[in-house]
Amino acid sequence: MVVIARECADNSSGMQKQIKKKKKRRSADQKSLRIHGSIARDLGLAIVSGRFRPGHILEGEVEASLNLRISRTAYREAVRILAAKGLVNSRPRVGTRVSAVEDWHLMDPDVLSWAFSAEPEPEVLHGLFELRSIVEPAAAALAATRRSPKHLESMRQALETMARHTLHVEAGRIADQQFHAALLRASNNPFIVSLTKGVTAAVDALTEFKQRIAPIKRDPVPDHWRVYDAIAAKDAEAARAAMAELIRLAIMDTPTQQRPKPATASSRLLSHARP
């Protein structure tokens, strides 16, 4: 019995050691994730702000890890994050170079967030509103003819939450994104649905930016309900028109001094980041 008890105690002790090791390893992994995520954010901000312009060569792993006092692995992972977003490209004997603007994944949520961390160029605002004006009215028209009861329920719940919290708080802005995501899914077009993350990130970036400049005085919830009602009624043209009007009013909600200027937009998008 004594031997059995000792064996049980040894097993328990061994399990506890394994648990401690796993916790320690998990903690180290989480810390590493925080570090390379933070480095990627700092470098990303420097790139989209124009401090590191296209063609600029970033520090090598050894030099950067010494200067930043991080591991080479953490820096390497940070660079991989940026490469996945099209911001940089790495080549043997050349190093890691900032990519041309046209290679950037501008609709990536992180890239948009970095672009809007300061006041974005009017051309960036126009570009996003122009994209929404092209994609979302068409998606709303398709949703009106293809939506399911589940799609309608998702949109309705999102609008109710949006109305309850308003766009002045994060919960309301999340609900706004959920409404637009549900609408795109209701189009039942896989290519349009694949734009969901980008479109919702644009919606959030634009709303958060406008709120940062000045609180939105007009309640945009009724505009969203008109889109919903048209989709629920299976009226494609009414849905298209309602969504187009929603976006037009969203542009009008942008403070005058920051309002996008369409005439100069196409050729100057993110011009501050060009070499």
Legacy VTK file of the C-alpha trace (Angstrom):
# vtk DataFile Version 3.0
C-alpha trace
ASCII
DATASET POLYDATA
POINTS 275 float
0.000 0.000 0.000
2.876 2.317 0.863
4.531 1.576 -2.482
1.273 2.294 -4.333
0.842 5.546 -2.443
4.370 6.618 -3.329
3.808 5.771 -6.976
0.588 7.825 -6.982
2.402 10.710 -5.328
5.215 10.471 -7.883
2.708 10.403 -10.743
0.868 13.390 -9.304
4.140 15.267 -8.882
5.137 14.416 -12.440
1.796 15.631 -13.790
2.113 18.880 -11.867
5.579 19.437 -13.307
4.258 18.813 -16.816
1.398 21.246 -16.225
3.847 23.883 -14.947
6.070 23.358 -17.980
3.099 23.717 -20.337
1.965 26.879 -18.563
5.475 28.292 -18.713
5.779 27.402 -22.387
2.335 28.890 -23.111
3.278 32.068 -21.265
6.507 32.332 -23.266
4.592 31.767 -26.521
2.048 34.458 -25.596
4.837 36.888 -24.719
6.570 36.168 -28.022
3.272 36.701 -29.844
2.803 40.039 -28.120
6.344 41.087 -28.988
6.305 40.261 -32.696
2.758 41.627 -33.012
3.892 44.875 -31.420
6.950 45.101 -33.687
4.784 44.414 -36.750
2.405 47.191 -35.695
5.237 49.696 -35.182
6.810 48.877 -38.536
3.414 48.874 -40.245
2.634 52.329 -38.873
6.009 53.588 -40.099
5.305 52.223 -43.579
1.722 53.422 -44.108
2.544 56.839 -42.626
5.301 57.292 -45.198
8.206 57.310 -42.752
9.478 54.161 -44.471
8.736 54.715 -48.138
8.532 52.094 -50.908
12.014 50.849 -51.685
13.283 51.461 -48.158
15.263 48.470 -46.851
14.507 47.462 -43.278
17.181 46.421 -40.821
18.396 42.849 -41.003
17.472 40.301 -38.355
20.736 40.550 -36.424
20.886 44.330 -36.380
17.182 44.767 -35.616
17.157 42.187 -32.833
20.124 43.911 -31.176
18.673 47.411 -31.526
15.197 46.384 -30.374
16.485 43.933 -27.753
14.295 41.128 -29.008
14.984 37.683 -30.393
15.716 37.190 -34.058
12.703 34.864 -34.168
10.361 37.616 -32.925
11.636 40.067 -35.533
11.412 37.436 -38.267
7.783 36.728 -37.347
6.990 40.454 -37.385
8.398 40.736 -40.901
6.343 37.724 -41.992
3.190 39.457 -40.762
4.023 42.522 -42.837
4.883 40.393 -45.879
1.501 38.642 -45.617
-0.134 42.077 -45.821
1.908 42.988 -48.901
3.772 45.794 -47.131
7.247 44.292 -47.540
9.009 41.655 -49.580
12.206 39.817 -48.713
14.866 38.661 -51.147
18.199 36.919 -50.586
21.204 39.287 -50.696
18.850 42.271 -50.922
17.025 42.174 -47.614
13.501 43.200 -46.660
12.266 46.056 -48.809
9.082 48.126 -48.404
6.740 47.217 -51.266
5.134 49.561 -53.777
1.763 50.917 -52.617
-0.118 48.974 -55.287
1.104 45.743 -53.676
-0.289 46.621 -50.246
-3.387 44.783 -49.048
-5.180 48.032 -48.323
-8.372 46.310 -47.172
-6.548 44.295 -44.527
-8.056 45.324 -41.148
-4.629 46.014 -39.639
-3.432 48.059 -42.610
-6.624 50.132 -42.501
-6.247 50.615 -38.760
-2.659 51.796 -39.214
-3.680 54.138 -42.044
-6.356 55.675 -39.808
-4.178 55.904 -36.693
-3.535 59.520 -37.703
-5.624 61.705 -39.992
-5.808 59.922 -43.368
-5.458 61.672 -46.695
-8.802 62.797 -48.242
-7.958 60.462 -51.131
-7.938 57.488 -48.767
-11.390 58.435 -47.483
-12.686 58.836 -51.016
-11.177 55.542 -52.113
-12.952 53.653 -49.345
-16.282 55.364 -49.915
-15.934 54.769 -53.651
-15.303 51.068 -53.047
-18.325 50.829 -50.762
-20.453 52.669 -53.340
-19.534 50.067 -55.940
-19.771 46.898 -53.854
-22.481 47.364 -51.248
-25.440 48.587 -53.372
-24.882 45.670 -55.749
-24.603 43.273 -52.805
-27.821 44.665 -51.318
-29.657 44.099 -54.619
-28.449 40.487 -54.737
-29.323 39.976 -51.075
-32.901 41.071 -51.770
-33.376 38.171 -54.178
-31.242 35.551 -52.418
-31.510 36.168 -48.674
-32.709 33.459 -46.330
-34.676 33.867 -43.080
-31.399 33.307 -41.228
-29.764 36.196 -43.090
-32.672 38.482 -42.258
-32.535 37.468 -38.612
-28.808 38.238 -38.444
-29.345 41.670 -39.984
-32.319 42.432 -37.752
-30.493 41.465 -34.568
-27.493 43.568 -35.587
-29.699 46.606 -36.220
-31.501 46.216 -32.906
-28.159 46.074 -31.100
-26.886 49.038 -33.107
-29.966 51.066 -32.183
-29.646 50.131 -28.522
-25.987 51.066 -28.166
-25.545 53.710 -30.962
-22.346 54.255 -32.921
-20.858 56.285 -30.084
-19.746 53.097 -28.315
-17.824 50.040 -29.473
-20.765 47.642 -29.071
-22.806 49.718 -31.518
-19.972 49.907 -34.026
-19.475 46.138 -33.837
-23.189 45.664 -34.511
-22.863 47.974 -37.520
-20.085 45.771 -38.897
-22.206 42.675 -38.239
-25.081 44.150 -40.244
-22.880 44.826 -43.267
-21.266 41.380 -42.946
-24.672 39.680 -42.848
-25.780 41.656 -45.896
-22.727 40.592 -47.908
-23.274 36.961 -46.877
-26.895 37.243 -48.004
-25.699 37.971 -51.549
-24.719 34.275 -51.721
-21.908 35.236 -54.081
-18.671 33.711 -52.742
-16.528 36.436 -54.325
-18.565 39.203 -52.727
-18.627 37.325 -49.420
-14.820 37.121 -49.554
-14.779 40.939 -49.307
-16.508 40.866 -45.923
-13.462 41.474 -43.735
-12.279 44.328 -45.920
-15.669 46.038 -46.203
-16.455 45.746 -42.490
-12.967 47.000 -41.645
-13.603 50.001 -43.919
-16.975 50.640 -42.268
-15.366 50.548 -38.828
-12.371 52.698 -39.801
-14.561 55.376 -41.371
-17.013 55.454 -38.467
-14.309 55.517 -35.810
-12.494 58.299 -37.678
-15.623 60.451 -37.943
-16.360 59.930 -34.255
-12.804 60.922 -33.391
-13.164 64.210 -35.260
-16.643 65.040 -33.942
-19.661 63.066 -32.645
-22.102 62.128 -35.397
-25.194 64.273 -34.849
-27.489 62.415 -37.247
-28.775 58.955 -36.329
-27.792 56.572 -39.181
-29.828 53.628 -37.861
-32.993 54.500 -39.865
-30.875 54.471 -43.047
-29.880 50.896 -42.256
-33.468 49.876 -41.515
-34.519 51.128 -44.973
-31.929 48.813 -46.526
-33.167 45.950 -44.362
-36.841 46.590 -45.221
-36.100 46.555 -48.947
-34.157 43.300 -48.651
-36.914 41.748 -46.533
-39.460 42.801 -49.184
-37.304 41.216 -51.918
-37.179 44.550 -53.747
-33.745 44.538 -55.396
-33.862 48.056 -56.856
-35.129 49.574 -53.617
-32.353 47.780 -51.721
-29.739 49.062 -54.155
-31.047 52.623 -53.889
-31.326 52.498 -50.089
-27.741 51.311 -49.711
-26.457 53.935 -52.142
-28.275 56.602 -50.145
-26.894 55.219 -46.865
-23.340 55.608 -48.183
-24.059 59.079 -49.598
-25.309 60.213 -46.204
-22.275 58.625 -44.526
-20.086 60.796 -46.754
-22.116 63.855 -45.761
-21.573 62.937 -42.102
-17.827 63.308 -42.634
-16.670 66.700 -41.289
-16.357 69.213 -44.149
-12.622 69.771 -43.778
-11.969 66.019 -44.010
-14.600 65.271 -46.652
-13.109 63.363 -49.609
-12.505 65.210 -52.886
-13.318 62.784 -55.746
-11.621 64.849 -58.479
-8.133 64.274 -57.081
-8.495 60.855 -55.560
-7.634 58.239 -58.148
-4.078 59.324 -58.831
-3.078 60.330 -55.304
-4.177 57.449 -53.083
-1.708 57.251 -50.217
0.556 59.614 -52.162
2.492 60.431 -49.011
3.836 56.860 -49.056
5.228 57.018 -52.583
8.978 57.276 -53.141
LINES 1 276
275 0 1 2 3 4 5 6 7 8 9 10 11 12 13 14 15 16 17 18 19 20 21 22 23 24 25 26 27 28 29 30 31 32 33 34 35 36 37 38 39 40 41 42 43 44 45 46 47 48 49 50 51 52 53 54 55 56 57 58 59 60 61 62 63 64 65 66 67 68 69 70 71 72 73 74 75 76 77 78 79 80 81 82 83 84 85 86 87 88 89 90 91 92 93 94 95 96 97 98 99 100 101 102 103 104 105 106 107 108 109 110 111 112 113 114 115 116 117 118 119 120 121 122 123 124 125 126 127 128 129 130 131 132 133 134 135 136 137 138 139 140 141 142 143 144 145 146 147 148 149 150 151 152 153 154 155 156 157 158 159 160 161 162 163 164 165 166 167 168 169 170 171 172 173 174 175 176 177 178 179 180 181 182 183 184 185 186 187 188 189 190 191 192 193 194 195 196 197 198 199 200 201 202 203 204 205 206 207 208 209 210 211 212 213 214 215 216 217 218 219 220 221 222 223 224 225 226 227 228 229 230 231 232 233 234 235 236 237 238 239 240 241 242 243 244 245 246 247 248 249 250 251 252 253 254 255 256 257 258 259 260 261 262 263 264 265 266 267 268 269 270 271 272 273 274
